[in-house]
Amino acid sequence: MTLVTGTGTTEKRIGLRWPHVVAIVIVTIAATAGLTYWLLSHYLFVREFKPVELKPKEEQVLNSKLRELGIEVRDSGADFGLPDPEPYSEAGASREVEFLEREVNAMLARNTDLARKLVIDLSKDLVSAKLLLPLGQDFPVLGGKTLRVNAGVELAYKYGRPVVVLKGVSVMGVPIPNAWLGNLKNVDLVQVFGGSQGGWKTFAEGVEYIHVEDGRLLIRLKQ
């Protein structure tokens, strides 16, 4: 396009032609669609997690902890052997159970594909879980997709007893209303259900101390 000025000179004004505009719109749509697909596939519709694989030395440490709990496990490349007969004794036995976050997630990966669907995070007084739930093809709207469910539970030792508090549950990043959770959100489950005979009472009476910090869980059992 040419513009004539008052002095008789001409100036050229360059504008976007329709083909250029259409090309820009197409590129923008393609980039947006690609970004949306990446976000959905990597965050909203993640199909599986990568299982935690321990290094040989880490695996030996975990196996040692499990054996102290009476769980017989096999080191890589080793076979189970017959245990030596010995009289029962609690002398010198440790009543503390300590697991690292990597060890907890590695245990999920043993002989199961649960590690591809569930991961555990340990932080200060909080145990968090991410769970992937595949939906069948006949499920309305989201058929064939995988739901991402997050949950958090406060786990600590206060008031001379264990404290277990459901902090919340979310689906695809959307928090579930407390009413849908049976009004159990931010409720101390041990205090509410530990007064009567049952699992919560038994659990509380057997724990002397419990502590969760970044990447570490420690439980001390009573005699």
Summary of the structure (lengths in Angstrom):
residues: 223
radius of gyration: 28.7
end to end distance: 91.9
largest distance: 113.0
contacts: 514
relative contact order: 0.11
helix: 30%
strand: 30%
